[in-house]
């Protein structure tokens, strides 16, 4: 039995939106390498913006959003191309949240599942195949499908497109402050999945 059972008994939902990395699985990636290279790239794109928002106080994800907001699609492509290369090149294995994966498979007829992740689409497809979850999500929103990633609401807007469902019927399941902030921004409930935080 997963903690989601108790939560959903008390707070019935129809649509469950899951984060991927460190929620369903943990991507075993050398994020320190990515962060160092990314901030070198950021500095080359906009030195003044980086000086005003140094890495010591600014999250990498936030800086990506700031640069894309300031410089547009060309910078988005440069950043996302590097991120895709990094994920594909360095991802060798994933750790599984077995209890959540088992819960997903057991309850797939009760709920509509969606995935809203900060990983690139190629990575998402590869990982879902690795853990036998391909085809289990009604909608998948990856980083490269939106202009701004979490906590911006772009991903939720794509999930909600074509669905006439009130916000009360959605639940965001994630592990990070970005997941929680995104849920708050779009006014849906949030469930903290702490499996990889223990």
N, C-alpha and C positions, 0 to 999 in steps of 0.2 A: 504494500500500500504506500502510495506517495502522498506527501503533504498537500498536493493539489486536490486530492479527493475531499479532504476536510474543507478546504477553502471553497471549492466549487459547490459543495453541499450547502454551505451557508450563503454563497454569492453566486447564484446560477448564471452561467454565460453560454453563448452559442459559438462565438468566434474566439479562438485562442491564438495569439500572435507570439511567436517564439523568437528570441535571439538565438544565434547559433554558437559562436565561440564563447566558451566558459559557461554555457547554459546547457546545451544538448551534448556538446563535445568540447574538448579543449584542443585547439590547434597547437601542436608542439612546434613553435616557431621561435627563432632567435630575435625577439622583438627589439632587443638592444641594438642589433645591427640595423634594423629598419629605422629606428628612431634617429640614430646618428646620421645615416645617409639622408633621411627625409629632411632633417633640419639643415643640413648642408644645402640641399635643394631649395628649401624655403628661403634661406638667406640669399641665394642667387636670384630668386624670383623677386623678392621685395625686402631688401636689407633694412629699410626704415621700419617696416611693419614688424619684422622679427626683433629688431632692437627695442621697439616699444612694447613687445610682448614676448619676452625671452622664454626659452624652454624651461627655465627654473620655476616659472609661475604659470605657464600656459600648456595645456594638454595638446598633444600632437593632433588629435582629432579636431580640436577647436581651431588650431592654426590652419589646418586644411580648409575648413569651412570659411575662415576669414580670408584666406588667399583666393579662394574660388569666388567669394562675394566681391572682392576687390578687382580681380583680374579676368574673371569669366572662363569660358569654355576651353581656351587654349591651355590655361594653367590647370584646369580640372583634368584635361587629357594627360598632361605631363605627370601630374601626381598619380592619377589612376593607373597609367601605364607602368609606373615604377611599382606601385602596390601590387598589381597583378603579377609582374615579374617576380617580385619578392615572394608572394604567397606560393606561386607555382614552383619556383626554383628551390625554396627552402622547406616546404612542407613535406615531411617524410612520414609522419605518423600522427595519429590523433588518439587522445584518451577519451573514453566514453563515460557519460553519465548513464550507466546501465539502468538505474531505477527509473529515470525520466524516459529513456528510450522505450523501456518495457511498458510504462504507463501510456506513452503515445500510441503504441501498437494496440494495446488493449482497449483504448477508448476512442479509436478513430471513427467509429460509427456514431458516437455521441456528439461530437463537436466538429466544427470546421477549423482546420489548422492552417495557419499562415506563418511565413518566415520573413522576418525583417532584420537584416543583418548588415554589418559594416564590412563584410568580406565581398570580394569580387565574385561575379557570377560563375566564372570557370571554376573557382575554388569551391563555391557552394555546391555545384553539380558534382564535382569530384568527391567531396566529403560525404554528401548524401548517398552516393553510390557505395562508398566505402562502408557506411554503417547501415546499409539496406533500408534507407528511408526515402529513396527516390519515389516520387509519385504520391507521397503522403501529405503533401501540402497543397492546398487549393491555390494559394498565391505565394510567390516568392519575390521579395524585393531585396536586391543586392545593392551594394554601394554604387556600382556603375549604372544603375537604373535611375538614380536621383541626382539632382544637383548638389544638395546638401544632405549629409548623413545625420544620424541621431546626435543631438536631441532635436534637430529640426523635424517638422512633421511630414516632410515629403513622402517618406515611405508609407506612413499610415494613409495618406491621401491616395496612393496607388492601390493599397489593399482595399480601401473602402469604395473605390470606383466601381460602380455598377451594383453595389450592394445596398439595399434599402434596409439597413439595420441601425438601430439607435446605438449611441456610444455606450450605453449601459450594458449592452450585450457582448462587448469586447473585453478581453483581458490580455495585458502584455505580461509575458513571462521572460524575465531576464536577470542578469547578474550585476549590472553596472549602474553607475549614476546616470550615464547617458540613456540607458533603457528607461530608468525611472523618470528622468526629466522629460523624455519623449512622451511617455504615457501621460504625464501631467499636462504637457502642452496640448495634447489632443483630447484631454478630459476622459481618459479611460483608466480603469483600475490597473494596478500593478502588483505582480506577485514576484517576490525576490527568491530566485533559485540559487541556493548557497552551496551546492554540491562541491564545486571546485574552490570554494573559499575556506573550507574546513582545514 
